[in-house]
Amino acid sequence: MKLMQLYASLKSDLQTIEDTLAQSVSSDLPLLNESAQHLLKAGGKRLRPVFVLLSGKFGEYDLSRIKYVAAALELIHMASLVHDDVIDDADTRRGQPTVKAKWDNRIAMFTGDYINGKALVVASELGDPRIHQILSSAIVQMCIGEMEQIRDFFNTEQTVRHYLLRIRRKTALLIAISCQLGAIAAGAPENICNALYRYGYQVGMTFQITDDLLDICGTEKKIGKPPGSDLRQGNITLPVLYALQEPPIREPLLAEIARIREKEGAADSAKAVKLVRSSKGIRESEKLAERYMEKALKELERLPDVPARRNLADIAKFVAQRSY
């Protein structure tokens, strides 16, 4: 089943989650309500809710329960985007003004905090302490990942291992628990919940590496921002780390990164992007993303052969091959 067909087949359930999200972020404070609803209306792939719904198919599928898990996870993701936009000084996301651009940094930070809090309130509807603990722990790890990224801005001496640990916390973990918690909420056996967690982790790593590749190789039309945006912000991603390992490219690339740093994000990164594109960093990053994707597919072999398993395989392949 193609991805659009999958979304179409889940349309009714996704609409229920969309309604739950809208109800969850509503507030009696007009400004907070407006800023939270603005973010919600900007839309998105709703990939994490899709993982929750599909994982719920491996147990007793009950949308009246699973919707709270799906909504909580999407809210945590939304909150991280609001905070990211403040850190990155981003004016647009998904073609719409960011919360920080429409209001200011203070409103954006409190909106993100509010949405994070609402995520835990929504999850409490299930009355399952384990789900609450997993979500709370994930928020902590995501914050650590964000802090590590800030700490390593323009750090050209960081290792690939450090990069992988950072994206595990920042991106992969939330996708992993989306798969795990969907199954837990549906009462699936522990071995299935664990296999889905591992699948989600591998897909999450694939997702972030592919995202970092798109920032270098994509076009502004497809990715919604100029290529090299990560570099301008000081975020040294996997393709750049691999490129820095090549002697002919290392010195000119270091010089470009130093120039970008001096301009405090206002510099043109086109030359640096060109250097990375000409390196082995692109192919090496692609190979690593492919390995993670293959590991994800391997985890699926541990699961019962139901339609949801094939859907999850299709998503893993899409994540590795996506161009937006």
Secondary structure, 3 states (H helix, E strand, C coil): CCHHHHHHHCHHHHHHHHHHHHHHHCCCCHHHHHHHHHHHHCCCCCHHHHHHHHHHCCCCCCHHHHHHHHHHHHHHHHHHHHHHHHHHCCCEECCEECHHHHCCHHHHHHHHHHHHHHHHHHHHHHCCHHHHHHHHHHHHHHHHHHHHHHHCCCCCCCCHHHHHHHHHHHHHHHHHHHHHHHHHHCCCCHHHHHHHHHHHHHHHHHHHHHHHHHHHHCCHHHHCCCCCHHHHHCCCCHHHHHHCCCHHHHHHHHHHHHHHHHCCCCCCCHHHHHHHHCCCHHHHHHHHHHHHHHHHHHHHCCCCCCHHHHHHHHHHHHHHHCCC
